[in-house]
Amino acid sequence: MENQEIINKVNDFLIDEFELEEDQLIPSASLKETLEIDSLDYVDLVVIIEKNFGFKVKGEDFANIKSLQDFYDYIIKRAQEN
């Protein structure tokens, strides 16, 4: 899967599952402050990532993910490892 395909897929589920607007999805957006993704949402994100990309996510993996770009980079890296 190409990087842009992964980004598009991530954006699609953020819009669908978290009711975000497409114009909110800029790489520098903070997951917590800008996108208002809270700790309960992270649980949903883990399930969605595992279902859509086929790899297990550990809670500590999210420790360094602050921006949407960090989130994209994490998923791209893990998807390419599989």
VOKOLKOL-716459 format. One record per atom (N, C-alpha, C, O): atom name; x, y, z. Coordinates in steps of 0.1 Angstrom, whole numbers, always signed. Each point is the difference from the previous one (the first is absolute). Layout:
BEGIN
PT  atom     px     py     pz
PT    CA      X      Y      Z
...
end
This chain:
BEGIN
PT  atom     px     py     pz
PT     N     +8    -12     +0
PT    CA     -8    +12     +0
PT     C     +9    +12     +0
PT     O     +9     +2     +8
PT     N    -12     +8    -17
PT    CA     +8    +12     -1
PT     C     -3     +9    +12
PT     O    -11     +0     +6
PT     N    +20     +9     -3
PT    CA     -1    +10    +11
PT     C    -13     +8     -2
PT     O     -7     +2    +10
PT     N     +4     +3    -22
PT    CA    -12     +9     -1
PT     C    -12     -8     +2
PT     O    -10     +5     +5
PT     N    +10    -18     -9
PT    CA    -12     -9     +2
PT     C     -3     -1    +15
PT     O    -11     +0     +5
PT     N    +22     -2     +3
PT    CA     -1     -1    +14
PT     C     -5    +13     +6
PT     O    -10     -1     +8
PT     N    +15    +12    -12
PT    CA     -5    +13     +5
PT     C    -14     +2     -3
PT     O     -8     +4     +8
PT     N     +4     -8    -20
PT    CA    -15     +2     -4
PT     C     -9     -9     +8
PT     O    -10     +4     +4
PT     N    +15    -16     -1
PT    CA     -8    -10     +8
PT     C     -1     +5    +14
PT     O    -11     -1     +6
PT     N    +22     +7     +0
PT    CA     +0     +5    +13
PT     C    -10    +12     +1
PT     O     -9     +1     +9
PT     N    +10     +8    -19
PT    CA     -9    +12     +0
PT     C    -15     -5     -1
PT     O     -8     +6     +6
PT     N     +6    -16    -15
PT    CA    -14     -5     -1
PT     C     -6     -5    +13
PT     O    -11     +3     +4
PT     N    +19    -11     +4
PT    CA     -6     -5    +12
PT     C     +0    +11    +11
PT     O     -9     -1     +9
PT     N    +18    +11    -10
PT    CA     -1    +11    +10
PT     C    -13     +8     -3
PT     O     -7     +4    +10
PT     N     +4     -2    -22
PT    CA    -12     +7     -4
PT     C    -13     -8     +4
PT     O     -9     +6     +6
PT     N     +9    -19     -9
PT    CA    -11     -8     +2
PT     C     -3     -3    +15
PT     O    -11     +1     +5
PT     N    +22     -5     +2
PT    CA     -1     -5    +13
PT     C     +0    +11    +11
PT     O     -7     -1    +10
PT     N    +14    +12    -13
PT    CA     +1    +10    +10
PT     C     -6    +13     -4
PT     O     +1    +11     +7
PT     N     -9    -11    -18
PT    CA     -8    +11     -5
PT     C     +8    +13     -2
PT     O     -4    +11     +4
PT     N    +16    -13     -9
PT    CA     +9    +11     -3
PT     C     -3     +6    -14
PT     O     -5     -8     -8
PT     N     +8    +20     +6
PT    CA     -1     +6    -13
PT     C    +13     -1     -8
PT     O    +11     +0     +7
PT     N    -12     -2    -20
PT    CA    +12     -2     -8
PT     C    +10    +11     +2
PT     O    +12     -2     +0
PT     N    -17    +15     +2
PT    CA     +9    +11     +1
PT     C     +8     +1    +13
PT     O     +9     +7     +2
PT     N    -14    -16     +8
PT    CA     +7     -1    +12
PT     C    +13     -9     -1
PT     O     +9     +1     +9
PT     N     -9     -9    -19
PT    CA    +10    -10     -1
PT     C    +13     +5     -7
PT     O     +3     -4    -11
PT     N     +4    +13    +18
PT    CA    +13     +5     -5
PT     C    +11     -7     +8
PT     O     -2     -2    +12
PT     N    +13     -1    -18
PT    CA    +11     -8     +6
PT     C     +4     +6    +14
PT     O     +4     -8     +9
PT     N     -4    +21     -8
PT    CA     +5     +6    +13
PT     C    -10     +0    +11
PT     O     +3     +4    +11
PT     N    -16     -8    -14
PT    CA    -10     +0    +10
PT     C     +3     -9    +12
PT     O     +5    -11     -2
PT     N     -7    +16    +14
PT    CA     +2     -8    +12
PT     C    -12     -9     +2
PT     O    -11     +4     -2
PT     N    +14    -17     +4
PT    CA    -11     -9     +2
PT     C     -8     +3    +12
PT     O    -13     -1     -1
PT     N    +19     +6    +12
PT    CA     -8     +3    +12
PT     C     -7    +14     -1
PT     O    -12     +1     +2
PT     N    +20     +9     -5
PT    CA     -6    +13     +1
PT     C     -8     +4    -13
PT     O    -12     +4     +2
PT     N    +17     -6    -13
PT    CA     -6     +4    -12
PT     C    -12    -10     -4
PT     O    -11     +4     -3
PT     N    +15    -16     +3
PT    CA    -10    -11     -5
PT     C     -9     -5    +12
PT     O     -9     -7     -2
PT     N    +13    +11    +14
PT    CA     -8     -3    +12
PT     C     -2    -15     +2
PT     O    -10     -5     +4
PT     N    +21     -3     -7
PT    CA     +0    -14     +2
PT     C     +4     -3    +15
PT     O    +12     +4     +3
PT     N    -20    -10     +5
PT    CA     +3     -2    +14
PT     C     +4    -14     +2
PT     O     +1     -8     -9
PT     N     +1     +4    +22
PT    CA     +6    -13     +3
PT     C    -10    -11     -4
PT     O     +5    -11     -4
PT     N    -18    +13     +5
PT    CA     -9    -10     -5
PT     C     +0     -2    -15
PT     O     -1    -11     -5
PT     N     +3    +22     -2
PT    CA     +2     -1    -14
PT     C    +12     -8     -5
PT     O     +0     -6    -10
PT     N    +10     +7    +18
PT    CA    +12     -8     -3
PT     C     -3    -15     +0
PT     O     +6     -7     -8
PT     N    -14     +2    +17
PT    CA     -4    -14     +0
PT     C     -7     -3    -14
PT     O     +3    -10     -6
PT     N    -12    +19     +2
PT    CA     -7     -2    -13
PT     C    +11     +0    -11
PT     O     -1     -8    -10
PT     N    +10    +17    +11
PT    CA    +11     +1    -11
PT     C     +7    -13     -1
PT     O     +3     -5    -11
PT     N     +1     -1    +22
PT    CA     +7    -13     +0
PT     C     -8    -11     -7
PT     O     +6     -7     -8
PT     N    -19     +6    +11
PT    CA     -8    -10     -6
PT     C     -1     +3    -15
PT     O     +1    -10     -8
PT     N     -3    +22     +4
PT    CA     -1     +4    -14
PT     C    +13     -3     -8
PT     O     -1     -5    -11
PT     N    +12     +9    +17
PT    CA    +13     -3     -6
PT     C     +2    -15     -2
PT     O     +4     -4    -11
PT     N     -6     -3    +21
PT    CA     +2    -15     -1
PT     C     -9     -6    -10
PT     O     +4     -9     -8
PT     N    -17    +14     +7
PT    CA     -9     -6    -10
PT     C     +4     +4    -14
PT     O     -1     -8    -10
PT     N     +5    +21     +8
PT    CA     +3     +5    -14
PT     C    +14     -3     -5
PT     O     +2     -1    -12
PT     N     +7     +0    +21
PT    CA    +14     -2     -4
PT     C     +7    -13     +4
PT     O    +11     -3     -5
PT     N    -18     -5    +13
PT    CA     +5    -13     +3
PT     C    +12     -2     +9
PT     O     +7    -10     +0
PT     N     -5    +20     +9
PT    CA    +11     -1    +10
PT     C     -5     +4    +13
PT     O     -9     +8     +2
PT     N    +15    -14     +9
PT    CA     -3     +3    +13
PT     C     +6    +13     +5
PT     O    +12     +4     -4
PT     N    -19     +4    +12
PT    CA     +5    +13     +5
PT     C     +1     -1    +15
PT     O     -9     -5     +7
PT     N    +20    +10     -2
PT    CA     +2     +0    +14
PT     C     -3    +14     +5
PT     O     +3    +10     -7
PT     N     -8     -9    +19
PT    CA     -3    +13     +6
PT     C    +12     +9     +0
PT     O     -2    +12     -2
PT     N    +14    -17     +5
PT    CA    +12     +9     +1
PT     C     +4     +5    -14
PT     O     +7    +10     -1
PT     N    -12    -16     -9
PT    CA     +3     +5    -14
PT     C     -6    +14     -2
PT     O     +6     +8     -7
PT     N    -17     -5    +15
PT    CA     -6    +14     -2
PT     C     +7    +10     +8
PT     O     -3    +12     -1
PT     N    +13    -15    +10
PT    CA     +7     +9     +8
PT     C     +6    +11     -7
PT     O     +0    +12     +4
PT     N     +6    -15    -16
PT    CA     +7    +10     -8
PT     C     -8     +6    -11
PT     O     +5     +8     -8
PT     N    -17    -12     +7
PT    CA     -9     +5    -11
PT     C     -8    +13     +5
PT     O     -9     -2     +8
PT     N    +14    +13    -13
PT    CA     -7    +13     +4
PT     C     -8     +6    -11
PT     O    -11     +4     +2
PT     N    +16     -5    -14
PT    CA     -7     +7    -11
PT     C     -5    -11    -10
PT     O     +3    -12     +1
PT     N    -12    +17    -10
PT    CA     -5     -9    -10
PT     C    +11     -6     -8
PT     O     -1    -11     -5
PT     N    +11    +19     +2
PT    CA    +12     -5     -8
PT     C     +7    -11     +7
PT     O     +4    -10     -6
PT     N     -2    +11    +19
PT    CA     +6    -11     +8
PT     C     -9    -12     -1
PT     O     +6    -11     -2
PT     N    -19    +12     +2
PT    CA     -9    -11     -1
PT     C     +1     -6    -14
PT     O     +1    -13     -1
PT     N     -1    +21    -10
PT    CA     +3     -6    -13
PT     C    +13     -7     -1
PT     O     +0    -12     -4
PT     N    +10    +18     +9
PT    CA    +14     -6     +0
PT     C     +0    -14     +7
PT     O     +6     -9     -5
PT     N    -12     +9    +17
PT    CA     -1    -13     +7
PT     C     -7    -11     -8
PT     O     +5    -11     -1
PT     N    -16    +14     -4
PT    CA     -8    -10     -8
PT     C     +8     -4    -12
PT     O     +0    -12     -3
PT     N     +5    +21     -4
PT    CA     +8     -3    -12
PT     C    +12     -9     +3
PT     O     +2    -10     -7
PT     N     +5    +13    +18
PT    CA    +12     -8     +4
PT     C     -5    -14     +3
PT     O     +6    -10     -4
PT     N    -16     +9    +13
PT    CA     -5    -13     +4
PT     C     -6     -8    -11
PT     O     +2    -12     -1
PT     N     -9    +18     -8
PT    CA     -6     -7    -11
PT     C    +11     -5    -10
PT     O     -2    -11     -5
PT     N    +13    +18     +4
PT    CA    +10     -5     -9
PT     C     +8    -11     +7
PT     O     +7     -8     -8
PT     N     -7     +7    +21
PT    CA     +7    -10     +7
PT     C     -7    -14     -2
PT     O     +6    -10     +1
PT     N    -19    +11     -3
PT    CA     -8    -13     -1
PT     C     +2     -6    -13
PT     O     -6    -11     -2
end
